[in-house]
Amino acid sequence: NRLTTSAACLVSDERDPNPRMMKILEQFGPKPEPVKRTLEINPEHPAVRGLHAVFAASSTDPRLPLMARLHMGQAQLAEGTALTDPTAFRAALDELMTRAVG
């Protein structure tokens, strides 16, 4: 119910500190334990429906890991956290854009 216009988001337990609080905690002492976040997807979003259609046609389609990486990266950016692997995110985005226009 939380996702209406986004394809995915990251959520954590309500008692866990949010990303902004984690940044503040990191500045004032030892790095806190990482908060485990869950990637929630919106099954009604066109991008997720498209991902499902690609998977249904071929579970080994090389676009699948690229799209999964992009969904995760978009969720991280929307949450306000740094990308886990900015280089991989950029490469996935470049690859999908190249395929789209190629």
N, C-alpha and C positions, 0 to 999 in steps of 0.2 A: 504493500500500500504506500510505501514511502516514495517509490519511484513512479513518476508520471511522465516526465519529459526526458529524463536521462536514461541511458542504456545500462549504466552500472554505477554503483557507489560502494564505498568502504564504510563498514560500520563496526563498532566495538561495543563492549559492555558499557552501560550507562555510568558505571562507577570508575571506568578508566579515564585517565586524563586525555583531553583532546589534543590534536597535533600542535596547537599553539602553546598549550600548557607544557607539552613535552619539550618544546624548544626553550621555554623559560627554565624548566628544571635542568636542562643540559647546561645552561649558562652558569648555574649556581652550584654545581657540584658534580660528582661522578655521574656518568651517563646512566639514566634510569633504565630499568628493564623495558625492553620493547613491548609495546601493546599489540596484542594479536588482533588483527582486523579481519573481517570477513567480507569477501567480495559478493555483493548482492547484485543480481542482474534483473532487468525488467524484461520478462518474456514477451511483452507486448510491443516492445520497441522495434522499429523496423530493422535496425542494425543487428539486434539479437535474433530476430526472425530470419534475417539473411544468413547469419552465422549458422543457425540451425539447418537451413536449407542446404548450405554448402556441406555441412557435416553429413546430412542425410544422403547427399549425392555421393560423397566420397570422404570417409573418415580420415583419409591420408592426404587430403588436399593440402598443398603447402601453404595456402593462405591462412589456414586455421591457427597455427601458432602466432602468425603475424597479427591477426585480428584479436586474438586473446591478449597478446602483449599490449596492443593499443587500448583495449577496454580497461585493462589494469592500470595503465599509465594515465588514461583520462580520469579514472576514479581517484588516483593519487593526486592529480592536479586539482580536481574539483574539491578535494578534501583540504587542500592547502599544504600538502607535504611534497617533498622533493621526490622526483622520479627515482626508483630504485636503481635503474640502469638507463640513464638518458641516451647513451649511445645506441642501445638496443631499441629504444622507443623511436629514436630518429630513423634508424635503419628500417624498422618495420613500417613507419609512415612513408618513407621514401619508396620502399618496395611496393606498397599498395597503391600509392599515387602513380608510380611508373606503370603498374599493371592496368590501372584504370584508364590511362590515356594511350596505352600501347596497343 
